[in-house]
Amino acid sequence: MLSTSGWTFISNHALTLNYIFHNPTSTKREISKHVGITERTTYKIIADLVVEGYVIRRKSGRNNVYQIDPNLPLRHHTKEEIMVSELIKALTAKSTDRVGV
């Protein structure tokens, strides 16, 4: 049974990064709806990710197109050996892909 205490194991930054990886032409509204956060929070998270180089944002007409740098390490000092690509792979895996769980 799942708890309803409000916390999760995966941060909104990680969820946003994963969603952008799979949906590079998505709008902030689409991202916020999927992740379950406000558009303002989504804007701040994307700005964080852009400043640190995890996301590259470019214009295509009036819209933004995003690109993830999968070769950057995770930001926690105990997980710097893990690359963004590994996080995305783990968040994307289907339950049938897991071994030994």
Summary of the structure (lengths in Angstrom):
residues: 101
radius of gyration: 14.5
end to end distance: 17.2
largest distance: 46.6
contacts: 233
relative contact order: 0.15
helix: 44%
strand: 14%
